[in-house]
Amino acid sequence: MVDKLNADHLAEAQGSFEPQRTANWLLEVHGLPGGDDLNLIELSLESFAAPRTSNDEIELGYLNERRYVAGKALFETQDLVVKDFVDRQTAGAILRWRRQVYDPSTGKIGLAADYKKDCNIILFAPDGSQERLWRLQGWPKAANYGDLNQVQSEKVLITCTLRYDKALPVSGFGDQVLEVPIS
């Protein structure tokens, strides 16, 4: 039998069950080709999803039954959406990174060592203290430089689809998570 049917335990004055806010995050992309591109992208952030992971399944058939075990791990691509500013070269930062993957003027595909970048997803508590950190290594698989429309009054958003090999929870997920380098 339940004694209390209230929410006294949620966000109480003594501190407990404080929710993570969806707006309290940053994405750092280290080693971008332009000198100030890390800051340009960070200051232009609009949206990004936390890592999504799954495993393929392997079916084991035996007589009239099936059992399943985990197969290869998959980290889904995520869309990084940034604001396109007139007086800041956010579009140029994305374009320079994409050119490391594929340069349309030469037709050349770049080397993974050049276009894969170390990224940090940092989630902050409402008071600004760092709570969680994900480390991933990604590259811009695709870029959409925005939809244009002369009827509406909207800002232009650039969507960059990031492909990454792994996303490692580094800190803020409990005592069992240790800092582990990507490579």
Order of alpha helices (4+ residues) and beta strands (2+ residues): beta-alpha-beta-beta-beta-beta-alpha-beta-beta-alpha-beta-beta-beta
